[in-house]
Each structure stands twice: as structure tokens, then as C-alpha cells.
């Protein structure tokens, strides 16, 4: 049986991956006029990746209990 927490984790992980893919696609098109815009996009990708790492660490810690 899937708990609400597991379902939430699964859906959040999917949403993060989808958003990272969208941002990477935006980078590939490269419609940015300023370097700052490109760096902002890279920062968003890095932040989402870090969020996924935190979710994985939280899951690892809770699985120990």
C-alpha cells in the first residue's frame, strides 16, 4: 500500500525532474540576450538538483527509523 508520504515524494520527484528538463530545454534554445539570464537559469537547475538531493537524504534518514 502506498502511503500519502510516499505518493507525495514520488510526485515531487517527478515534478522536479520535469522542471529540470524544461529548464535544460530552455538553455538549449538559448534565447537569452544577457549572460545574467543564462546564469539565473543555471542557478534554478542547480537549486532543483540540490532539492532532489535533500529529498533523497531525508528519505535515507527516515528509512533508518
N, C-alpha and C positions, 0 to 999 in steps of 0.2 A: 504494500500500500504506500502510495506517495503522500507524504505529509505536505502541508502548506508551505513549510520552510523549504523543503526540497524542490517543490514546484516553483517557488519564488526564486530560489538560487538558479535553477535551470533556465527560467525565462530571462532573468537578469543577465546571465552569462551569454545567452543568445543575443540579447539586445546590445550588449557591449560589443560583441563580435561584429554584428551588423553595422553598428555605428562606426567602428574602426574601418570596416570595408568601405563604407560610404566616404569617409574622410580620405582614405587612400585613393579612391577613385577620383575625388576632387583634386588631389595632388597630381594625379596622372594627367588630368586635363590641363592643369596649370594656367588658369585664367586670372592669375593674381598679378596686379600691377606693382605691388610693393613687396619687398622682402619681408616686412613685418607681418603681412597677411599670411605668407607661407610659413613663417616661424610660428604664428599663432596656431595654424592648422597642425603643425608638427607637435606643438605643446598639447593640443587636445588629444592627439593619438597617444602621446606618452602618458597623459593623465588617465585615459581609459585603460591603457595597459597596466598601469600601476593599480588601478581599481580592481582589475581582474586578479592581479597578484594578491591583493589584500583579501579578496573573497576566497581565493584558494587557501591562503594561510588561515583564515578564520575557520574554514571547513576542516582543515587538518587539525587545528586545535580542538574543535568540538568533537571530532571523531575519536579523540583520545579519551573523552569522558563517557 
